Amino acid sequence: MSRPALPLLHALLALAVVAVWGTNFVIIRLGLDDLPPLTFAALRFTFALIPAVFFLKRPAVSWGNLALYGVLIGVGQFGVLYIAMQNSISPGLASLVVQTQVFFTIGLSMWLTRERVRGFQLVALGLAAAGLAWLMAHANAEVTALGIGLVLIAALSWAGGNTVARAAGPVNMLAYVVWASLFSAPPLIALALLVEGWPAVSQGIVAADAGTWAAVLWQSVGNTLFGYAAWAWLLARHPAATVAPLSLLVPVFGMAASAIWLGEALTWWKLVAAVLVLSGLALNTLWPAWERRRAPVVSEPV
């Protein structure tokens, strides 16, 4: 049986979400011109929390679940990602490498459920690993070993957040992200003051112009509130196998936006790495759906 297509308006909404998520990496890079990375991340989650927390009911999950998700996504994913993108990896390549969260998410799920790794997953992981190794072999000012390592830590934290969110069950994802930000913003503020220091924090905030504050709002409202809410809305109305493959376009938007807006060169070795990583992601995402389509239909007894 063929997979149902998204209605046009729903497909456009999905494309809008992945476009926001993809171009988000360029916005991060622009914001980092004025703001130190941990300060930027702290502002992002502060504005994701306030004022939305006063209008959204806390989801029916434990405080521990919210706290763990907030720390993993706020500090582990975005705090580390912003540090990496300050000087160690270009926006386009960061958008590509962070998608390895798919494999970390699967690995954590298998570790928790004791599920065995399947052959296509090993092939998919091998393709993605080859792409990362290719990037390491071409390390330069645009991508360093440190940058790749930090983005992989961010991807692992993202995967941990996915696992925690799955354990929360079916909840209002927008409210979940907003209330979890209660546990993202404070540790990021503390780390910014501890690591970057008050002089750097205050200097960055004072130096921030309208473009920088627009970048903060893009992160908070566009990427966090709109992106998560719209994606959850689509997943509530369509099979995951129909919606999830569209996330493969995130690094495509990320690399294209970085090339257009920041002049990041799309060299042949970057394209080779992108093909390898995206091939692994596509195989891992699409193979189960292909298997379901090939499975024989068992008719019910009359």
C-alpha positions as CSV (number, residue, x, y, z in Angstrom):
1,M,0.0,0.0,0.0
2,S,1.4,3.4,-0.9
3,R,2.1,6.0,1.7
4,P,-0.5,8.8,1.8
5,A,0.8,12.1,0.5
6,L,0.5,15.3,2.6
7,P,-2.2,17.7,1.5
8,L,-0.6,20.8,-0.2
9,L,-1.0,23.1,2.8
10,H,0.3,20.6,5.2
11,A,3.3,19.9,2.9
12,L,4.0,23.6,2.7
13,L,3.8,23.8,6.5
14,A,6.3,20.9,6.8
15,L,8.6,22.6,4.3
16,A,8.4,25.9,6.3
17,V,9.4,24.0,9.5
18,V,12.5,22.3,7.9
19,A,13.4,25.7,6.2
20,V,13.3,27.4,9.6
21,W,15.3,24.6,11.2
22,G,17.8,24.5,8.3
23,T,18.4,28.3,8.0
24,N,18.6,28.4,11.8
25,F,22.3,27.6,11.6
26,V,23.0,30.7,9.7
27,I,21.0,32.7,12.2
28,I,23.1,31.2,15.0
29,R,26.3,32.2,13.2
30,L,25.1,35.8,12.8
31,G,24.0,36.0,16.5
32,L,27.5,34.8,17.6
33,D,29.1,37.9,16.0
34,D,27.9,39.9,19.1
35,L,26.9,37.4,21.8
36,P,29.1,34.8,23.5
37,P,27.8,31.3,22.8
38,L,26.4,30.4,26.3
39,T,24.9,33.9,26.7
40,F,23.2,33.5,23.3
41,A,21.8,30.1,24.3
42,A,20.7,31.4,27.7
43,L,18.8,34.2,26.0
44,R,17.2,31.8,23.5
45,F,15.7,29.6,26.2
46,T,14.8,32.6,28.4
47,F,12.6,34.0,25.7
48,A,11.2,30.5,24.8
49,L,10.1,30.3,28.4
50,I,8.8,33.8,29.0
51,P,6.1,34.8,28.4
52,A,4.7,31.5,27.0
53,V,5.0,29.7,30.3
54,F,2.2,31.9,31.7
55,F,-0.2,30.9,29.0
56,L,0.5,27.2,28.6
57,K,-0.6,24.6,31.1
58,R,2.3,22.4,32.4
59,P,2.1,19.0,30.7
60,A,1.2,16.0,32.9
61,V,4.8,14.7,33.3
62,S,7.1,14.6,36.2
63,W,9.4,17.5,37.1
64,G,12.3,15.1,36.7
65,N,11.4,14.3,33.1
66,L,11.1,18.1,32.3
67,A,14.4,18.8,34.1
68,L,16.3,16.1,32.3
69,Y,14.9,17.1,28.9
70,G,15.6,20.8,29.6
71,V,19.3,20.2,30.6
72,L,20.0,17.8,27.7
73,I,18.5,20.1,25.0
74,G,19.4,23.4,26.5
75,V,22.9,22.8,27.8
76,G,23.9,19.6,26.0
77,Q,22.5,20.3,22.6
78,F,22.4,24.0,22.0
79,G,24.9,25.2,24.5
80,V,27.6,22.9,23.1
81,L,26.4,23.5,19.5
82,Y,26.8,27.3,19.9
83,I,30.3,26.8,21.3
84,A,31.3,24.7,18.3
85,M,29.8,27.2,15.8
86,Q,31.7,30.1,17.3
87,N,35.0,29.2,15.7
88,S,35.2,25.5,15.1
89,I,32.7,24.5,12.4
90,S,30.8,26.3,9.6
91,P,27.0,26.6,9.8
92,G,26.4,24.4,6.7
93,L,28.6,21.5,8.1
94,A,27.1,21.9,11.6
95,S,23.6,21.4,10.1
96,L,24.8,18.2,8.5
97,V,26.8,16.7,11.3
98,V,24.2,17.3,14.0
99,Q,21.7,15.1,12.1
100,T,23.7,12.1,13.4
101,Q,21.3,12.4,16.3
102,V,19.2,10.0,14.4
103,F,21.7,7.2,14.9
104,F,22.3,8.1,18.5
105,T,18.5,8.1,19.1
106,I,18.2,4.6,17.6
107,G,21.3,3.4,19.6
108,L,19.8,4.7,22.9
109,S,16.5,3.1,22.1
110,M,18.1,-0.2,21.3
111,W,20.2,-0.1,24.4
112,L,17.1,0.5,26.6
113,T,14.9,-2.1,24.8
114,R,17.7,-4.6,24.1
115,E,16.6,-4.6,20.5
116,R,19.1,-6.1,18.0
117,V,20.7,-3.9,15.3
118,R,19.5,-4.7,11.8
119,G,21.6,-5.0,8.7
120,F,20.3,-1.8,7.0
121,Q,21.0,0.1,10.2
122,L,24.6,-1.0,10.1
123,V,24.9,0.0,6.5
124,A,23.3,3.4,7.2
125,L,25.6,4.0,10.1
126,G,28.6,3.1,8.0
127,L,27.7,5.6,5.3
128,A,27.2,8.4,7.9
129,A,30.5,7.4,9.7
130,A,32.3,7.5,6.3
131,G,31.0,11.0,5.7
132,L,32.2,12.1,9.1
133,A,35.6,10.5,8.5
134,W,35.8,12.3,5.2
135,L,35.2,15.6,6.9
136,M,37.9,14.8,9.5
137,A,40.3,14.1,6.7
138,H,39.6,17.5,5.2
139,A,39.7,19.5,8.4
140,N,40.6,23.1,7.9
141,A,39.4,26.5,9.2
142,E,35.8,25.7,8.3
143,V,35.7,22.4,10.1
144,T,38.0,21.2,12.8
145,A,38.2,18.0,14.7
146,L,37.1,19.9,17.8
147,G,34.1,21.3,16.0
148,I,33.0,17.8,14.7
149,G,33.5,16.4,18.2
150,L,31.5,19.1,19.9
151,V,28.6,18.8,17.3
152,L,28.6,15.0,17.9
153,I,28.2,15.7,21.6
154,A,25.3,18.1,20.8
155,A,23.8,15.3,18.6
156,L,24.1,12.8,21.4
157,S,22.4,15.2,23.8
158,W,19.6,15.8,21.3
159,A,19.2,12.0,21.1
160,G,19.0,11.8,24.9
161,G,16.4,14.5,24.8
162,N,14.4,12.6,22.2
163,T,14.5,9.5,24.4
164,V,13.4,11.5,27.5
165,A,10.5,13.1,25.5
166,R,9.4,9.7,24.2
167,A,9.2,8.5,27.8
168,A,6.9,11.4,28.6
169,G,4.2,9.9,26.4
170,P,1.7,11.8,24.2
171,V,1.8,15.4,25.5
172,N,1.4,18.9,24.1
173,M,4.9,19.2,22.7
174,L,4.8,23.0,22.6
175,A,3.9,23.2,26.3
176,Y,6.5,20.5,27.0
177,V,9.3,22.4,25.4
178,V,8.3,25.7,27.0
179,W,8.1,24.2,30.5
180,A,11.4,22.3,30.0
181,S,13.0,25.6,29.2
182,L,12.6,26.3,32.9
183,F,15.5,23.9,33.4
184,S,17.4,25.1,30.3
185,A,17.7,28.8,30.9
186,P,19.0,28.9,34.6
187,P,22.0,26.5,34.1
188,L,22.9,28.3,30.8
189,I,22.8,31.6,32.6
190,A,25.0,30.2,35.4
191,L,27.5,28.7,32.9
192,A,27.6,31.9,30.9
193,L,28.6,33.9,34.1
194,L,31.0,31.2,35.2
195,V,32.7,30.4,31.9
196,E,32.3,33.7,29.9
197,G,32.2,36.1,32.8
198,W,30.0,39.0,33.5
199,P,32.1,41.5,31.5
200,A,31.8,39.4,28.4
201,V,28.1,38.7,29.0
202,S,27.2,42.4,29.6
203,Q,29.4,43.6,26.7
204,G,27.7,41.2,24.4
205,I,24.2,42.2,25.4
206,V,25.1,46.0,25.1
207,A,26.7,45.4,21.7
208,A,23.8,43.5,20.4
209,D,22.0,45.4,17.6
210,A,18.5,44.9,16.2
211,G,19.8,42.1,14.0
212,T,21.2,40.2,16.9
213,W,18.0,40.5,18.9
214,A,16.1,39.3,15.8
215,A,18.4,36.3,15.8
216,V,17.5,35.6,19.4
217,L,13.8,35.8,18.7
218,W,14.2,33.6,15.6
219,Q,15.8,31.0,17.8
220,S,13.1,31.3,20.5
221,V,9.9,31.9,18.6
222,G,10.6,30.6,15.1
223,N,12.9,27.6,15.7
224,T,11.6,26.5,19.2
225,L,7.9,27.5,19.5
226,F,6.8,27.5,15.8
227,G,9.0,24.6,14.7
228,Y,8.1,22.2,17.5
229,A,4.4,23.1,17.6
230,A,4.0,22.8,13.8
231,W,5.9,19.5,13.6
232,A,3.9,18.0,16.5
233,W,0.7,19.2,14.8
234,L,1.7,17.4,11.6
235,L,2.7,14.2,13.4
236,A,-0.6,14.1,15.2
237,R,-2.4,14.1,11.8
238,H,-0.2,12.0,9.5
239,P,1.8,8.8,9.9
240,A,5.4,9.4,11.1
241,A,6.7,7.6,8.0
242,T,5.1,10.4,5.9
243,V,6.3,13.4,7.9
244,A,9.7,12.3,9.2
245,P,11.6,11.9,5.9
246,L,11.1,15.6,5.2
247,S,13.6,16.3,8.1
248,L,16.3,15.1,5.7
249,L,15.9,18.5,4.0
250,V,17.2,20.3,7.1
251,P,20.9,20.0,6.2
252,V,20.0,20.8,2.6
253,F,18.5,24.1,3.7
254,G,21.4,24.6,6.1
255,M,24.1,24.2,3.6
256,A,22.3,26.2,0.9
257,A,21.5,29.1,3.3
258,S,25.1,29.2,4.5
259,A,26.3,29.3,0.9
260,I,23.9,32.1,-0.1
261,W,24.0,34.3,2.9
262,L,27.5,33.7,4.3
263,G,29.3,32.8,1.1
264,E,30.3,29.3,2.5
265,A,31.9,27.5,-0.4
266,L,30.2,24.2,-1.4
267,T,33.4,22.5,-2.3
268,W,33.5,19.0,-3.8
269,W,34.7,17.4,-0.6
270,K,31.8,18.9,1.4
271,L,29.3,17.6,-1.2
272,V,30.9,14.1,-0.9
273,A,30.5,14.2,2.8
274,A,26.9,15.5,2.5
275,V,26.0,12.7,0.1
276,L,27.5,10.0,2.4
277,V,25.8,11.3,5.6
278,L,22.4,12.0,3.9
279,S,22.5,8.6,2.2
280,G,22.9,7.0,5.6
281,L,20.1,9.1,7.1
282,A,17.8,8.4,4.1
283,L,18.5,4.6,4.2
284,N,17.8,4.5,7.9
285,T,14.6,6.6,7.6
286,L,13.1,5.1,4.4
287,W,14.0,1.4,4.6
288,P,11.4,0.5,7.2
289,A,8.7,2.2,5.2
290,W,9.9,0.3,2.0
291,E,9.7,-3.0,4.0
292,R,6.2,-2.2,5.1
293,R,5.1,-1.5,1.5
294,R,6.6,-4.9,0.3
295,A,5.0,-6.9,3.1
296,P,2.1,-9.1,2.0
297,V,-1.3,-8.0,3.1
298,V,-2.8,-10.7,5.4
299,S,-6.6,-10.8,4.9
300,E,-8.8,-11.3,8.0
301,P,-10.8,-14.5,8.2
302,V,-14.4,-14.1,7.3
